[in-house]
């Protein structure tokens, strides 16, 4: 019967080590230990220790093993080795020797267990303290970082405050200087105005005296004045005719009553002449003094470049308007529809061209109508849009509506 439960672990391992050292010499070797017997002694004890101990439960195998172990010299003053040999040989009094060593080893193992438990407790406590220290270090580092950041912000704010203070002081000094200059200028202007009043009073007196003399001569000079006025009128008519010829303006058909009659009949007559809406006509109109050009952006681009993306259409139209505006000098605004979009793209535009997007929920047609209404009557306002409703509304407000084809032909030519 194997009594492993009665032996301390250290004593059992010594028995296995002694047997594993002489295992190849034991005859016969149990079948389960034949493979282990080919290993090196240390490897036998490590890998086949349990098999060797189970085989020692056979008294015959234990006796053979004891004979081979006895042939190996014992260590000096090693009670564990002596107890292990006594357990194998089972000589007289072996039990007392084994029990004495087992009791000693049990007490030592108990102390070792206590020491290991205490060591584990202290190790766990050290690990906990190290983790706490690491946490405190991290918190301290974060506090230092925050303090450094706050210090940096405060230094920056202090610098900004100092700069603002210097700027305010400079503005104050400039304001004081400007005030002094304004007071001096006002004093000079007052003195000049008083001198002008005195001079004007003198001139008024002289004018009253001259008026009396003029009245006396007015009757005789009336005929000469009539001739001069007629000559001036002829000069104005000739100038208007020359200007019309220079600008190449077409003849005007109809009369103002035609527009009223058309409105009563449910139609809106377009102002100006009935000349075809060609690129040449558009260029003539926007070349007039103080002309205003308003373009329905997508209405033109979708007719000119239908396959391009909206961004590419916008860029091409705005870029193409640059040379036209440079030649004509017309104040130009391009309106793009963004009623269903929350984003507004900032677009670079040539000099003289403004690009606007309709507000969210507002279509470009309404923005164009607002721009036309804001213009004074009598100014040449040209709206380029193929939308008939827009054309009718802006014509009613006095603007000139031309289709998109006119502008496309102008920028393409």
TORLUMDREN-788358 format. One record per residue (C-alpha): residue number from 1; residue in one letter; x, y, z. Coordinates in steps of 0.1 Angstrom, whole numbers, plus 5000, padded with zeros to 4 digits. Layout:
// residues N
+-----+-----+------+------+------+
!   n ! res !    x !    y !    z !
+-----+-----+------+------+------+
! NUM !   A !    X !    Y !    Z !
...
+-----+-----+------+------+------+
END
This chain:
// residues 413
+-----+-----+------+------+------+
!   n ! res !    x !    y !    z !
+-----+-----+------+------+------+
!   1 !   X ! 5000 ! 5000 ! 5000 !
!   2 !   X ! 5013 ! 5034 ! 4990 !
!   3 !   X ! 5013 ! 5058 ! 5020 !
!   4 !   X ! 5021 ! 5091 ! 5002 !
!   5 !   X ! 4995 ! 5109 ! 5023 !
!   6 !   X ! 5016 ! 5101 ! 5054 !
!   7 !   X ! 5049 ! 5115 ! 5041 !
!   8 !   X ! 5057 ! 5152 ! 5038 !
!   9 !   X ! 5062 ! 5165 ! 5003 !
!  10 !   X ! 5099 ! 5170 ! 5008 !
!  11 !   X ! 5105 ! 5135 ! 5021 !
!  12 !   X ! 5084 ! 5120 ! 4993 !
!  13 !   X ! 5104 ! 5139 ! 4966 !
!  14 !   X ! 5137 ! 5126 ! 4982 !
!  15 !   X ! 5124 ! 5090 ! 4980 !
!  16 !   X ! 5115 ! 5095 ! 4943 !
!  17 !   X ! 5149 ! 5111 ! 4936 !
!  18 !   X ! 5168 ! 5082 ! 4952 !
!  19 !   X ! 5148 ! 5056 ! 4932 !
!  20 !   X ! 5150 ! 5076 ! 4899 !
!  21 !   X ! 5188 ! 5077 ! 4903 !
!  22 !   X ! 5191 ! 5039 ! 4904 !
!  23 !   X ! 5160 ! 5030 ! 4882 !
!  24 !   X ! 5179 ! 5015 ! 4853 !
!  25 !   X ! 5197 ! 4991 ! 4878 !
!  26 !   X ! 5165 ! 4978 ! 4893 !
!  27 !   X ! 5155 ! 4943 ! 4880 !
!  28 !   X ! 5129 ! 4939 ! 4868 !
!  29 !   X ! 5117 ! 4974 ! 4858 !
!  30 !   X ! 5079 ! 4977 ! 4859 !
!  31 !   X ! 5064 ! 4981 ! 4824 !
!  32 !   X ! 5051 ! 5016 ! 4832 !
!  33 !   X ! 5086 ! 5028 ! 4841 !
!  34 !   X ! 5105 ! 5013 ! 4812 !
!  35 !   X ! 5102 ! 5044 ! 4791 !
!  36 !   X ! 5111 ! 5066 ! 4820 !
!  37 !   X ! 5141 ! 5045 ! 4828 !
!  38 !   X ! 5157 ! 5057 ! 4796 !
!  39 !   X ! 5156 ! 5094 ! 4807 !
!  40 !   X ! 5184 ! 5112 ! 4825 !
!  41 !   X ! 5181 ! 5110 ! 4864 !
!  42 !   X ! 5169 ! 5146 ! 4869 !
!  43 !   X ! 5144 ! 5142 ! 4840 !
!  44 !   X ! 5132 ! 5109 ! 4854 !
!  45 !   X ! 5124 ! 5125 ! 4888 !
!  46 !   X ! 5108 ! 5155 ! 4871 !
!  47 !   X ! 5087 ! 5137 ! 4844 !
!  48 !   X ! 5082 ! 5103 ! 4859 !
!  49 !   X ! 5080 ! 5111 ! 4896 !
!  50 !   X ! 5044 ! 5102 ! 4900 !
!  51 !   X ! 5048 ! 5069 ! 4881 !
!  52 !   X ! 5078 ! 5060 ! 4903 !
!  53 !   X ! 5059 ! 5068 ! 4935 !
!  54 !   X ! 5029 ! 5047 ! 4923 !
!  55 !   X ! 5053 ! 5018 ! 4915 !
!  56 !   X ! 5068 ! 5020 ! 4950 !
!  57 !   X ! 5034 ! 5009 ! 4963 !
!  58 !   X ! 5045 ! 4974 ! 4952 !
!  59 !   X ! 5066 ! 4960 ! 4981 !
!  60 !   X ! 5086 ! 4938 ! 4958 !
!  61 !   X ! 5096 ! 4967 ! 4936 !
!  62 !   X ! 5103 ! 4988 ! 4967 !
!  63 !   X ! 5126 ! 4961 ! 4981 !
!  64 !   X ! 5145 ! 4959 ! 4948 !
!  65 !   X ! 5148 ! 4996 ! 4947 !
!  66 !   X ! 5160 ! 4997 ! 4984 !
!  67 !   X ! 5188 ! 4973 ! 4975 !
!  68 !   X ! 5200 ! 4995 ! 4947 !
!  69 !   X ! 5197 ! 5027 ! 4968 !
!  70 !   X ! 5217 ! 5011 ! 4996 !
!  71 !   X ! 5245 ! 5006 ! 4973 !
!  72 !   X ! 5248 ! 5043 ! 4967 !
!  73 !   X ! 5267 ! 5062 ! 4995 !
!  74 !   X ! 5244 ! 5083 ! 5017 !
!  75 !   X ! 5250 ! 5120 ! 5022 !
!  76 !   X ! 5266 ! 5133 ! 5054 !
!  77 !   X ! 5243 ! 5144 ! 5083 !
!  78 !   X ! 5212 ! 5146 ! 5060 !
!  79 !   X ! 5182 ! 5134 ! 5081 !
!  80 !   X ! 5159 ! 5136 ! 5052 !
!  81 !   X ! 5181 ! 5114 ! 5031 !
!  82 !   X ! 5184 ! 5089 ! 5060 !
!  83 !   X ! 5146 ! 5089 ! 5065 !
!  84 !   X ! 5140 ! 5083 ! 5028 !
!  85 !   X ! 5165 ! 5053 ! 5028 !
!  86 !   X ! 5148 ! 5040 ! 5060 !
!  87 !   X ! 5114 ! 5042 ! 5044 !
!  88 !   X ! 5127 ! 5022 ! 5014 !
!  89 !   X ! 5146 ! 4995 ! 5034 !
!  90 !   X ! 5120 ! 4992 ! 5062 !
!  91 !   X ! 5147 ! 4981 ! 5087 !
!  92 !   X ! 5139 ! 4978 ! 5124 !
!  93 !   X ! 5129 ! 5011 ! 5139 !
!  94 !   X ! 5124 ! 5028 ! 5105 !
!  95 !   X ! 5090 ! 5040 ! 5113 !
!  96 !   X ! 5101 ! 5061 ! 5143 !
!  97 !   X ! 5130 ! 5076 ! 5123 !
!  98 !   X ! 5106 ! 5085 ! 5094 !
!  99 !   X ! 5080 ! 5099 ! 5118 !
! 100 !   X ! 5105 ! 5121 ! 5136 !
! 101 !   X ! 5118 ! 5135 ! 5103 !
! 102 !   X ! 5082 ! 5138 ! 5090 !
! 103 !   X ! 5072 ! 5158 ! 5121 !
! 104 !   X ! 5102 ! 5180 ! 5117 !
! 105 !   X ! 5095 ! 5186 ! 5080 !
! 106 !   X ! 5058 ! 5191 ! 5087 !
! 107 !   X ! 5065 ! 5218 ! 5112 !
! 108 !   X ! 5090 ! 5234 ! 5088 !
! 109 !   X ! 5066 ! 5231 ! 5059 !
! 110 !   X ! 5039 ! 5247 ! 5081 !
! 111 !   X ! 5063 ! 5275 ! 5089 !
! 112 !   X ! 5071 ! 5277 ! 5052 !
! 113 !   X ! 5034 ! 5279 ! 5043 !
! 114 !   X ! 5030 ! 5306 ! 5068 !
! 115 !   X ! 5060 ! 5324 ! 5055 !
! 116 !   X ! 5048 ! 5320 ! 5019 !
! 117 !   X ! 5013 ! 5333 ! 5029 !
! 118 !   X ! 5029 ! 5362 ! 5047 !
! 119 !   X ! 5052 ! 5368 ! 5017 !
! 120 !   X ! 5022 ! 5366 ! 4994 !
! 121 !   X ! 5003 ! 5391 ! 5016 !
! 122 !   X ! 5032 ! 5414 ! 5018 !
! 123 !   X ! 5038 ! 5411 ! 4980 !
! 124 !   X ! 5001 ! 5419 ! 4974 !
! 125 !   X ! 5004 ! 5448 ! 4998 !
! 126 !   X ! 5035 ! 5461 ! 4980 !
! 127 !   X ! 5018 ! 5457 ! 4946 !
! 128 !   X ! 4988 ! 5476 ! 4959 !
! 129 !   X ! 5010 ! 5503 ! 4973 !
! 130 !   X ! 5030 ! 5505 ! 4941 !
! 131 !   X ! 4997 ! 5508 ! 4921 !
! 132 !   X ! 4985 ! 5535 ! 4945 !
! 133 !   X ! 5019 ! 5552 ! 4941 !
! 134 !   X ! 5016 ! 5550 ! 4903 !
! 135 !   X ! 4981 ! 5564 ! 4905 !
! 136 !   X ! 4992 ! 5592 ! 4928 !
! 137 !   X ! 5022 ! 5599 ! 4904 !
! 138 !   X ! 4998 ! 5600 ! 4874 !
! 139 !   X ! 4974 ! 5623 ! 4893 !
! 140 !   X ! 5003 ! 5645 ! 4904 !
! 141 !   X ! 5016 ! 5646 ! 4868 !
! 142 !   X ! 4981 ! 5655 ! 4855 !
! 143 !   X ! 4978 ! 5682 ! 4881 !
! 144 !   X ! 5012 ! 5695 ! 4871 !
! 145 !   X ! 5002 ! 5695 ! 4835 !
! 146 !   X ! 4970 ! 5713 ! 4843 !
! 147 !   X ! 4988 ! 5738 ! 4864 !
! 148 !   X ! 5014 ! 5743 ! 4836 !
! 149 !   X ! 4986 ! 5747 ! 4811 !
! 150 !   X ! 4968 ! 5772 ! 4834 !
! 151 !   X ! 5000 ! 5790 ! 4839 !
! 152 !   X ! 5006 ! 5792 ! 4802 !
! 153 !   X ! 4970 ! 5805 ! 4796 !
! 154 !   X ! 4973 ! 5830 ! 4824 !
! 155 !   X ! 5006 ! 5843 ! 4809 !
! 156 !   X ! 4991 ! 5845 ! 4775 !
! 157 !   X ! 4961 ! 5864 ! 4789 !
! 158 !   X ! 4984 ! 5887 ! 4808 !
! 159 !   X ! 5003 ! 5894 ! 4776 !
! 160 !   X ! 4971 ! 5900 ! 4757 !
! 161 !   X ! 4959 ! 5923 ! 4785 !
! 162 !   X ! 4991 ! 5942 ! 4784 !
! 163 !   X ! 4989 ! 5945 ! 4746 !
! 164 !   X ! 4952 ! 5956 ! 4749 !
! 165 !   X ! 4962 ! 5981 ! 4776 !
! 166 !   X ! 4990 ! 5995 ! 4753 !
! 167 !   X ! 4966 ! 5996 ! 4724 !
! 168 !   X ! 4940 ! 6014 ! 4745 !
! 169 !   X ! 4965 ! 6039 ! 4757 !
! 170 !   X ! 4976 ! 6045 ! 4721 !
! 171 !   X ! 4940 ! 6049 ! 4710 !
! 172 !   X ! 4934 ! 6073 ! 4739 !
! 173 !   X ! 4964 ! 6094 ! 4729 !
! 174 !   X ! 4953 ! 6094 ! 4693 !
! 175 !   X ! 4918 ! 6104 ! 4703 !
! 176 !   X ! 4931 ! 6133 ! 4724 !
! 177 !   X ! 4953 ! 6144 ! 4695 !
! 178 !   X ! 4924 ! 6141 ! 4670 !
! 179 !   X ! 4902 ! 6161 ! 4694 !
! 180 !   X ! 4928 ! 6188 ! 4696 !
! 181 !   X ! 4931 ! 6188 ! 4659 !
! 182 !   X ! 4893 ! 6189 ! 4654 !
! 183 !   X ! 4890 ! 6218 ! 4678 !
! 184 !   X ! 4917 ! 6237 ! 4660 !
! 185 !   X ! 4901 ! 6229 ! 4626 !
! 186 !   X ! 4867 ! 6240 ! 4639 !
! 187 !   X ! 4882 ! 6273 ! 4651 !
! 188 !   X ! 4898 ! 6279 ! 4618 !
! 189 !   X ! 4866 ! 6269 ! 4600 !
! 190 !   X ! 4846 ! 6293 ! 4622 !
! 191 !   X ! 4869 ! 6322 ! 4614 !
! 192 !   X ! 4868 ! 6313 ! 4577 !
! 193 !   X ! 4830 ! 6311 ! 4577 !
! 194 !   X ! 4827 ! 6345 ! 4594 !
! 195 !   X ! 4850 ! 6360 ! 4568 !
! 196 !   X ! 4829 ! 6343 ! 4540 !
! 197 !   X ! 4797 ! 6358 ! 4555 !
! 198 !   X ! 4812 ! 6392 ! 4554 !
! 199 !   X ! 4824 ! 6387 ! 4518 !
! 200 !   X ! 4790 ! 6373 ! 4508 !
! 201 !   X ! 4771 ! 6403 ! 4523 !
! 202 !   X ! 4793 ! 6426 ! 4503 !
! 203 !   X ! 4786 ! 6405 ! 4471 !
! 204 !   X ! 4749 ! 6406 ! 4479 !
! 205 !   X ! 4749 ! 6443 ! 4480 !
! 206 !   X ! 4768 ! 6444 ! 4447 !
! 207 !   X ! 4744 ! 6419 ! 4432 !
! 208 !   X ! 4713 ! 6439 ! 4442 !
! 209 !   X ! 4729 ! 6469 ! 4426 !
! 210 !   X ! 4737 ! 6449 ! 4394 !
! 211 !   X ! 4701 ! 6434 ! 4394 !
! 212 !   X ! 4686 ! 6469 ! 4391 !
! 213 !   X ! 4709 ! 6477 ! 4362 !
! 214 !   X ! 4701 ! 6443 ! 4346 !
! 215 !   X ! 4664 ! 6449 ! 4347 !
! 216 !   X ! 4669 ! 6481 ! 4328 !
! 217 !   X ! 4688 ! 6462 ! 4301 !
! 218 !   X ! 4666 ! 6431 ! 4301 !
! 219 !   X ! 4640 ! 6444 ! 4276 !
! 220 !   X ! 4667 ! 6451 ! 4251 !
! 221 !   X ! 4684 ! 6418 ! 4255 !
! 222 !   X ! 4653 ! 6395 ! 4254 !
! 223 !   X ! 4656 ! 6388 ! 4217 !
! 224 !   X ! 4692 ! 6378 ! 4220 !
! 225 !   X ! 4684 ! 6354 ! 4248 !
! 226 !   X ! 4658 ! 6337 ! 4227 !
! 227 !   X ! 4683 ! 6330 ! 4200 !
! 228 !   X ! 4709 ! 6317 ! 4225 !
! 229 !   X ! 4683 ! 6293 ! 4240 !
! 230 !   X ! 4673 ! 6279 ! 4205 !
! 231 !   X ! 4710 ! 6273 ! 4197 !
! 232 !   X ! 4714 ! 6254 ! 4231 !
! 233 !   X ! 4683 ! 6233 ! 4224 !
! 234 !   X ! 4696 ! 6223 ! 4190 !
! 235 !   X ! 4730 ! 6214 ! 4205 !
! 236 !   X ! 4712 ! 6191 ! 4230 !
! 237 !   X ! 4692 ! 6174 ! 4203 !
! 238 !   X ! 4723 ! 6168 ! 4181 !
! 239 !   X ! 4742 ! 6154 ! 4211 !
! 240 !   X ! 4714 ! 6129 ! 4219 !
! 241 !   X ! 4713 ! 6118 ! 4183 !
! 242 !   X ! 4750 ! 6113 ! 4182 !
! 243 !   X ! 4749 ! 6093 ! 4215 !
! 244 !   X ! 4722 ! 6070 ! 4201 !
! 245 !   X ! 4742 ! 6064 ! 4170 !
! 246 !   X ! 4774 ! 6058 ! 4190 !
! 247 !   X ! 4757 ! 6032 ! 4212 !
! 248 !   X ! 4738 ! 6016 ! 4183 !
! 249 !   X ! 4705 ! 6017 ! 4202 !
! 250 !   X ! 4676 ! 6002 ! 4182 !
! 251 !   X ! 4645 ! 6022 ! 4174 !
! 252 !   X ! 4616 ! 6021 ! 4199 !
! 253 !   X ! 4583 ! 6007 ! 4189 !
! 254 !   X ! 4549 ! 6014 ! 4205 !
! 255 !   X ! 4540 ! 6039 ! 4231 !
! 256 !   X ! 4536 ! 6040 ! 4269 !
! 257 !   X ! 4499 ! 6032 ! 4265 !
! 258 !   X ! 4508 ! 5999 ! 4250 !
! 259 !   X ! 4521 ! 5986 ! 4283 !
! 260 !   X ! 4490 ! 5997 ! 4301 !
! 261 !   X ! 4467 ! 5980 ! 4276 !
! 262 !   X ! 4488 ! 5948 ! 4276 !
! 263 !   X ! 4486 ! 5947 ! 4314 !
! 264 !   X ! 4448 ! 5951 ! 4313 !
! 265 !   X ! 4447 ! 5923 ! 4288 !
! 266 !   X ! 4466 ! 5899 ! 4312 !
! 267 !   X ! 4500 ! 5902 ! 4296 !
! 268 !   X ! 4531 ! 5923 ! 4305 !
! 269 !   X ! 4549 ! 5942 ! 4278 !
! 270 !   X ! 4586 ! 5942 ! 4280 !
! 271 !   X ! 4601 ! 5977 ! 4282 !
! 272 !   X ! 4623 ! 5990 ! 4254 !
! 273 !   X ! 4624 ! 5979 ! 4219 !
! 274 !   X ! 4612 ! 5947 ! 4203 !
! 275 !   X ! 4647 ! 5938 ! 4190 !
! 276 !   X ! 4657 ! 5901 ! 4192 !
! 277 !   X ! 4674 ! 5891 ! 4224 !
! 278 !   X ! 4709 ! 5885 ! 4210 !
! 279 !   X ! 4743 ! 5885 ! 4227 !
! 280 !   X ! 4750 ! 5918 ! 4209 !
! 281 !   X ! 4719 ! 5934 ! 4223 !
! 282 !   X ! 4728 ! 5922 ! 4258 !
! 283 !   X ! 4763 ! 5937 ! 4255 !
! 284 !   X ! 4748 ! 5970 ! 4242 !
! 285 !   X ! 4724 ! 5972 ! 4272 !
! 286 !   X ! 4750 ! 5965 ! 4299 !
! 287 !   X ! 4774 ! 5990 ! 4283 !
! 288 !   X ! 4750 ! 6018 ! 4291 !
! 289 !   X ! 4760 ! 6042 ! 4319 !
! 290 !   X ! 4754 ! 6027 ! 4354 !
! 291 !   X ! 4739 ! 5995 ! 4340 !
! 292 !   X ! 4729 ! 5967 ! 4364 !
! 293 !   X ! 4732 ! 5930 ! 4354 !
! 294 !   X ! 4714 ! 5903 ! 4374 !
! 295 !   X ! 4719 ! 5866 ! 4364 !
! 296 !   X ! 4698 ! 5836 ! 4374 !
! 297 !   X ! 4729 ! 5814 ! 4379 !
! 298 !   X ! 4716 ! 5778 ! 4376 !
! 299 !   X ! 4691 ! 5788 ! 4349 !
! 300 !   X ! 4721 ! 5798 ! 4327 !
! 301 !   X ! 4746 ! 5770 ! 4338 !
! 302 !   X ! 4722 ! 5741 ! 4334 !
! 303 !   X ! 4714 ! 5753 ! 4298 !
! 304 !   X ! 4751 ! 5759 ! 4290 !
! 305 !   X ! 4769 ! 5730 ! 4308 !
! 306 !   X ! 4741 ! 5704 ! 4317 !
! 307 !   X ! 4765 ! 5675 ! 4322 !
! 308 !   X ! 4789 ! 5693 ! 4346 !
! 309 !   X ! 4786 ! 5692 ! 4384 !
! 310 !   X ! 4769 ! 5722 ! 4401 !
! 311 !   X ! 4802 ! 5733 ! 4415 !
! 312 !   X ! 4819 ! 5732 ! 4381 !
! 313 !   X ! 4789 ! 5751 ! 4366 !
! 314 !   X ! 4792 ! 5779 ! 4391 !
! 315 !   X ! 4829 ! 5782 ! 4386 !
! 316 !   X ! 4827 ! 5783 ! 4348 !
! 317 !   X ! 4799 ! 5809 ! 4348 !
! 318 !   X ! 4816 ! 5833 ! 4373 !
! 319 !   X ! 4849 ! 5830 ! 4355 !
! 320 !   X ! 4833 ! 5836 ! 4321 !
! 321 !   X ! 4815 ! 5868 ! 4334 !
! 322 !   X ! 4849 ! 5884 ! 4344 !
! 323 !   X ! 4858 ! 5896 ! 4308 !
! 324 !   X ! 4822 ! 5907 ! 4301 !
! 325 !   X ! 4821 ! 5928 ! 4332 !
! 326 !   X ! 4856 ! 5942 ! 4326 !
! 327 !   X ! 4845 ! 5954 ! 4291 !
! 328 !   X ! 4811 ! 5968 ! 4301 !
! 329 !   X ! 4817 ! 5980 ! 4336 !
! 330 !   X ! 4781 ! 5969 ! 4345 !
! 331 !   X ! 4774 ! 5962 ! 4382 !
! 332 !   X ! 4769 ! 5924 ! 4381 !
! 333 !   X ! 4753 ! 5900 ! 4406 !
! 334 !   X ! 4749 ! 5862 ! 4401 !
! 335 !   X ! 4722 ! 5845 ! 4422 !
! 336 !   X ! 4723 ! 5808 ! 4428 !
! 337 !   X ! 4694 ! 5788 ! 4443 !
! 338 !   X ! 4702 ! 5773 ! 4478 !
! 339 !   X ! 4668 ! 5772 ! 4492 !
! 340 !   X ! 4671 ! 5735 ! 4501 !
! 341 !   X ! 4707 ! 5737 ! 4514 !
! 342 !   X ! 4721 ! 5747 ! 4548 !
! 343 !   X ! 4757 ! 5752 ! 4535 !
! 344 !   X ! 4769 ! 5782 ! 4517 !
! 345 !   X ! 4801 ! 5780 ! 4495 !
! 346 !   X ! 4825 ! 5809 ! 4495 !
! 347 !   X ! 4834 ! 5814 ! 4459 !
! 348 !   X ! 4862 ! 5836 ! 4445 !
! 349 !   X ! 4848 ! 5860 ! 4419 !
! 350 !   X ! 4864 ! 5884 ! 4394 !
! 351 !   X ! 4864 ! 5921 ! 4401 !
! 352 !   X ! 4830 ! 5936 ! 4396 !
! 353 !   X ! 4811 ! 5903 ! 4400 !
! 354 !   X ! 4792 ! 5894 ! 4432 !
! 355 !   X ! 4780 ! 5859 ! 4439 !
! 356 !   X ! 4750 ! 5854 ! 4463 !
! 357 !   X ! 4731 ! 5823 ! 4474 !
! 358 !   X ! 4694 ! 5824 ! 4482 !
! 359 !   X ! 4687 ! 5820 ! 4520 !
! 360 !   X ! 4674 ! 5787 ! 4533 !
! 361 !   X ! 4638 ! 5783 ! 4523 !
! 362 !   X ! 4639 ! 5811 ! 4497 !
! 363 !   X ! 4643 ! 5804 ! 4460 !
! 364 !   X ! 4667 ! 5823 ! 4437 !
! 365 !   X ! 4637 ! 5838 ! 4417 !
! 366 !   X ! 4624 ! 5856 ! 4448 !
! 367 !   X ! 4659 ! 5870 ! 4455 !
! 368 !   X ! 4661 ! 5883 ! 4419 !
! 369 !   X ! 4627 ! 5900 ! 4423 !
! 370 !   X ! 4639 ! 5917 ! 4455 !
! 371 !   X ! 4671 ! 5930 ! 4438 !
! 372 !   X ! 4650 ! 5944 ! 4409 !
! 373 !   X ! 4625 ! 5961 ! 4432 !
! 374 !   X ! 4654 ! 5977 ! 4452 !
! 375 !   X ! 4667 ! 5995 ! 4421 !
! 376 !   X ! 4654 ! 6030 ! 4412 !
! 377 !   X ! 4631 ! 6035 ! 4383 !
! 378 !   X ! 4650 ! 6047 ! 4352 !
! 379 !   X ! 4682 ! 6027 ! 4358 !
! 380 !   X ! 4691 ! 6002 ! 4331 !
! 381 !   X ! 4686 ! 5968 ! 4349 !
! 382 !   X ! 4690 ! 5937 ! 4328 !
! 383 !   X ! 4679 ! 5903 ! 4342 !
! 384 !   X ! 4691 ! 5871 ! 4324 !
! 385 !   X ! 4667 ! 5842 ! 4331 !
! 386 !   X ! 4648 ! 5818 ! 4311 !
! 387 !   X ! 4620 ! 5816 ! 4337 !
! 388 !   X ! 4589 ! 5833 ! 4321 !
! 389 !   X ! 4574 ! 5842 ! 4355 !
! 390 !   X ! 4606 ! 5859 ! 4366 !
! 391 !   X ! 4608 ! 5878 ! 4332 !
! 392 !   X ! 4572 ! 5890 ! 4336 !
! 393 !   X ! 4577 ! 5902 ! 4372 !
! 394 !   X ! 4610 ! 5920 ! 4366 !
! 395 !   X ! 4596 ! 5936 ! 4334 !
! 396 !   X ! 4567 ! 5949 ! 4354 !
! 397 !   X ! 4592 ! 5966 ! 4377 !
! 398 !   X ! 4609 ! 5983 ! 4347 !
! 399 !   X ! 4638 ! 5959 ! 4342 !
! 400 !   X ! 4649 ! 5944 ! 4309 !
! 401 !   X ! 4645 ! 5905 ! 4308 !
! 402 !   X ! 4667 ! 5885 ! 4284 !
! 403 !   X ! 4669 ! 5847 ! 4280 !
! 404 !   X ! 4698 ! 5826 ! 4291 !
! 405 !   X ! 4708 ! 5820 ! 4255 !
! 406 !   X ! 4719 ! 5857 ! 4251 !
! 407 !   X ! 4744 ! 5855 ! 4280 !
! 408 !   X ! 4756 ! 5820 ! 4269 !
! 409 !   X ! 4763 ! 5834 ! 4234 !
! 410 !   X ! 4781 ! 5864 ! 4249 !
! 411 !   X ! 4804 ! 5845 ! 4272 !
! 412 !   X ! 4810 ! 5817 ! 4246 !
! 413 !   X ! 4819 ! 5842 ! 4218 !
+-----+-----+------+------+------+
END
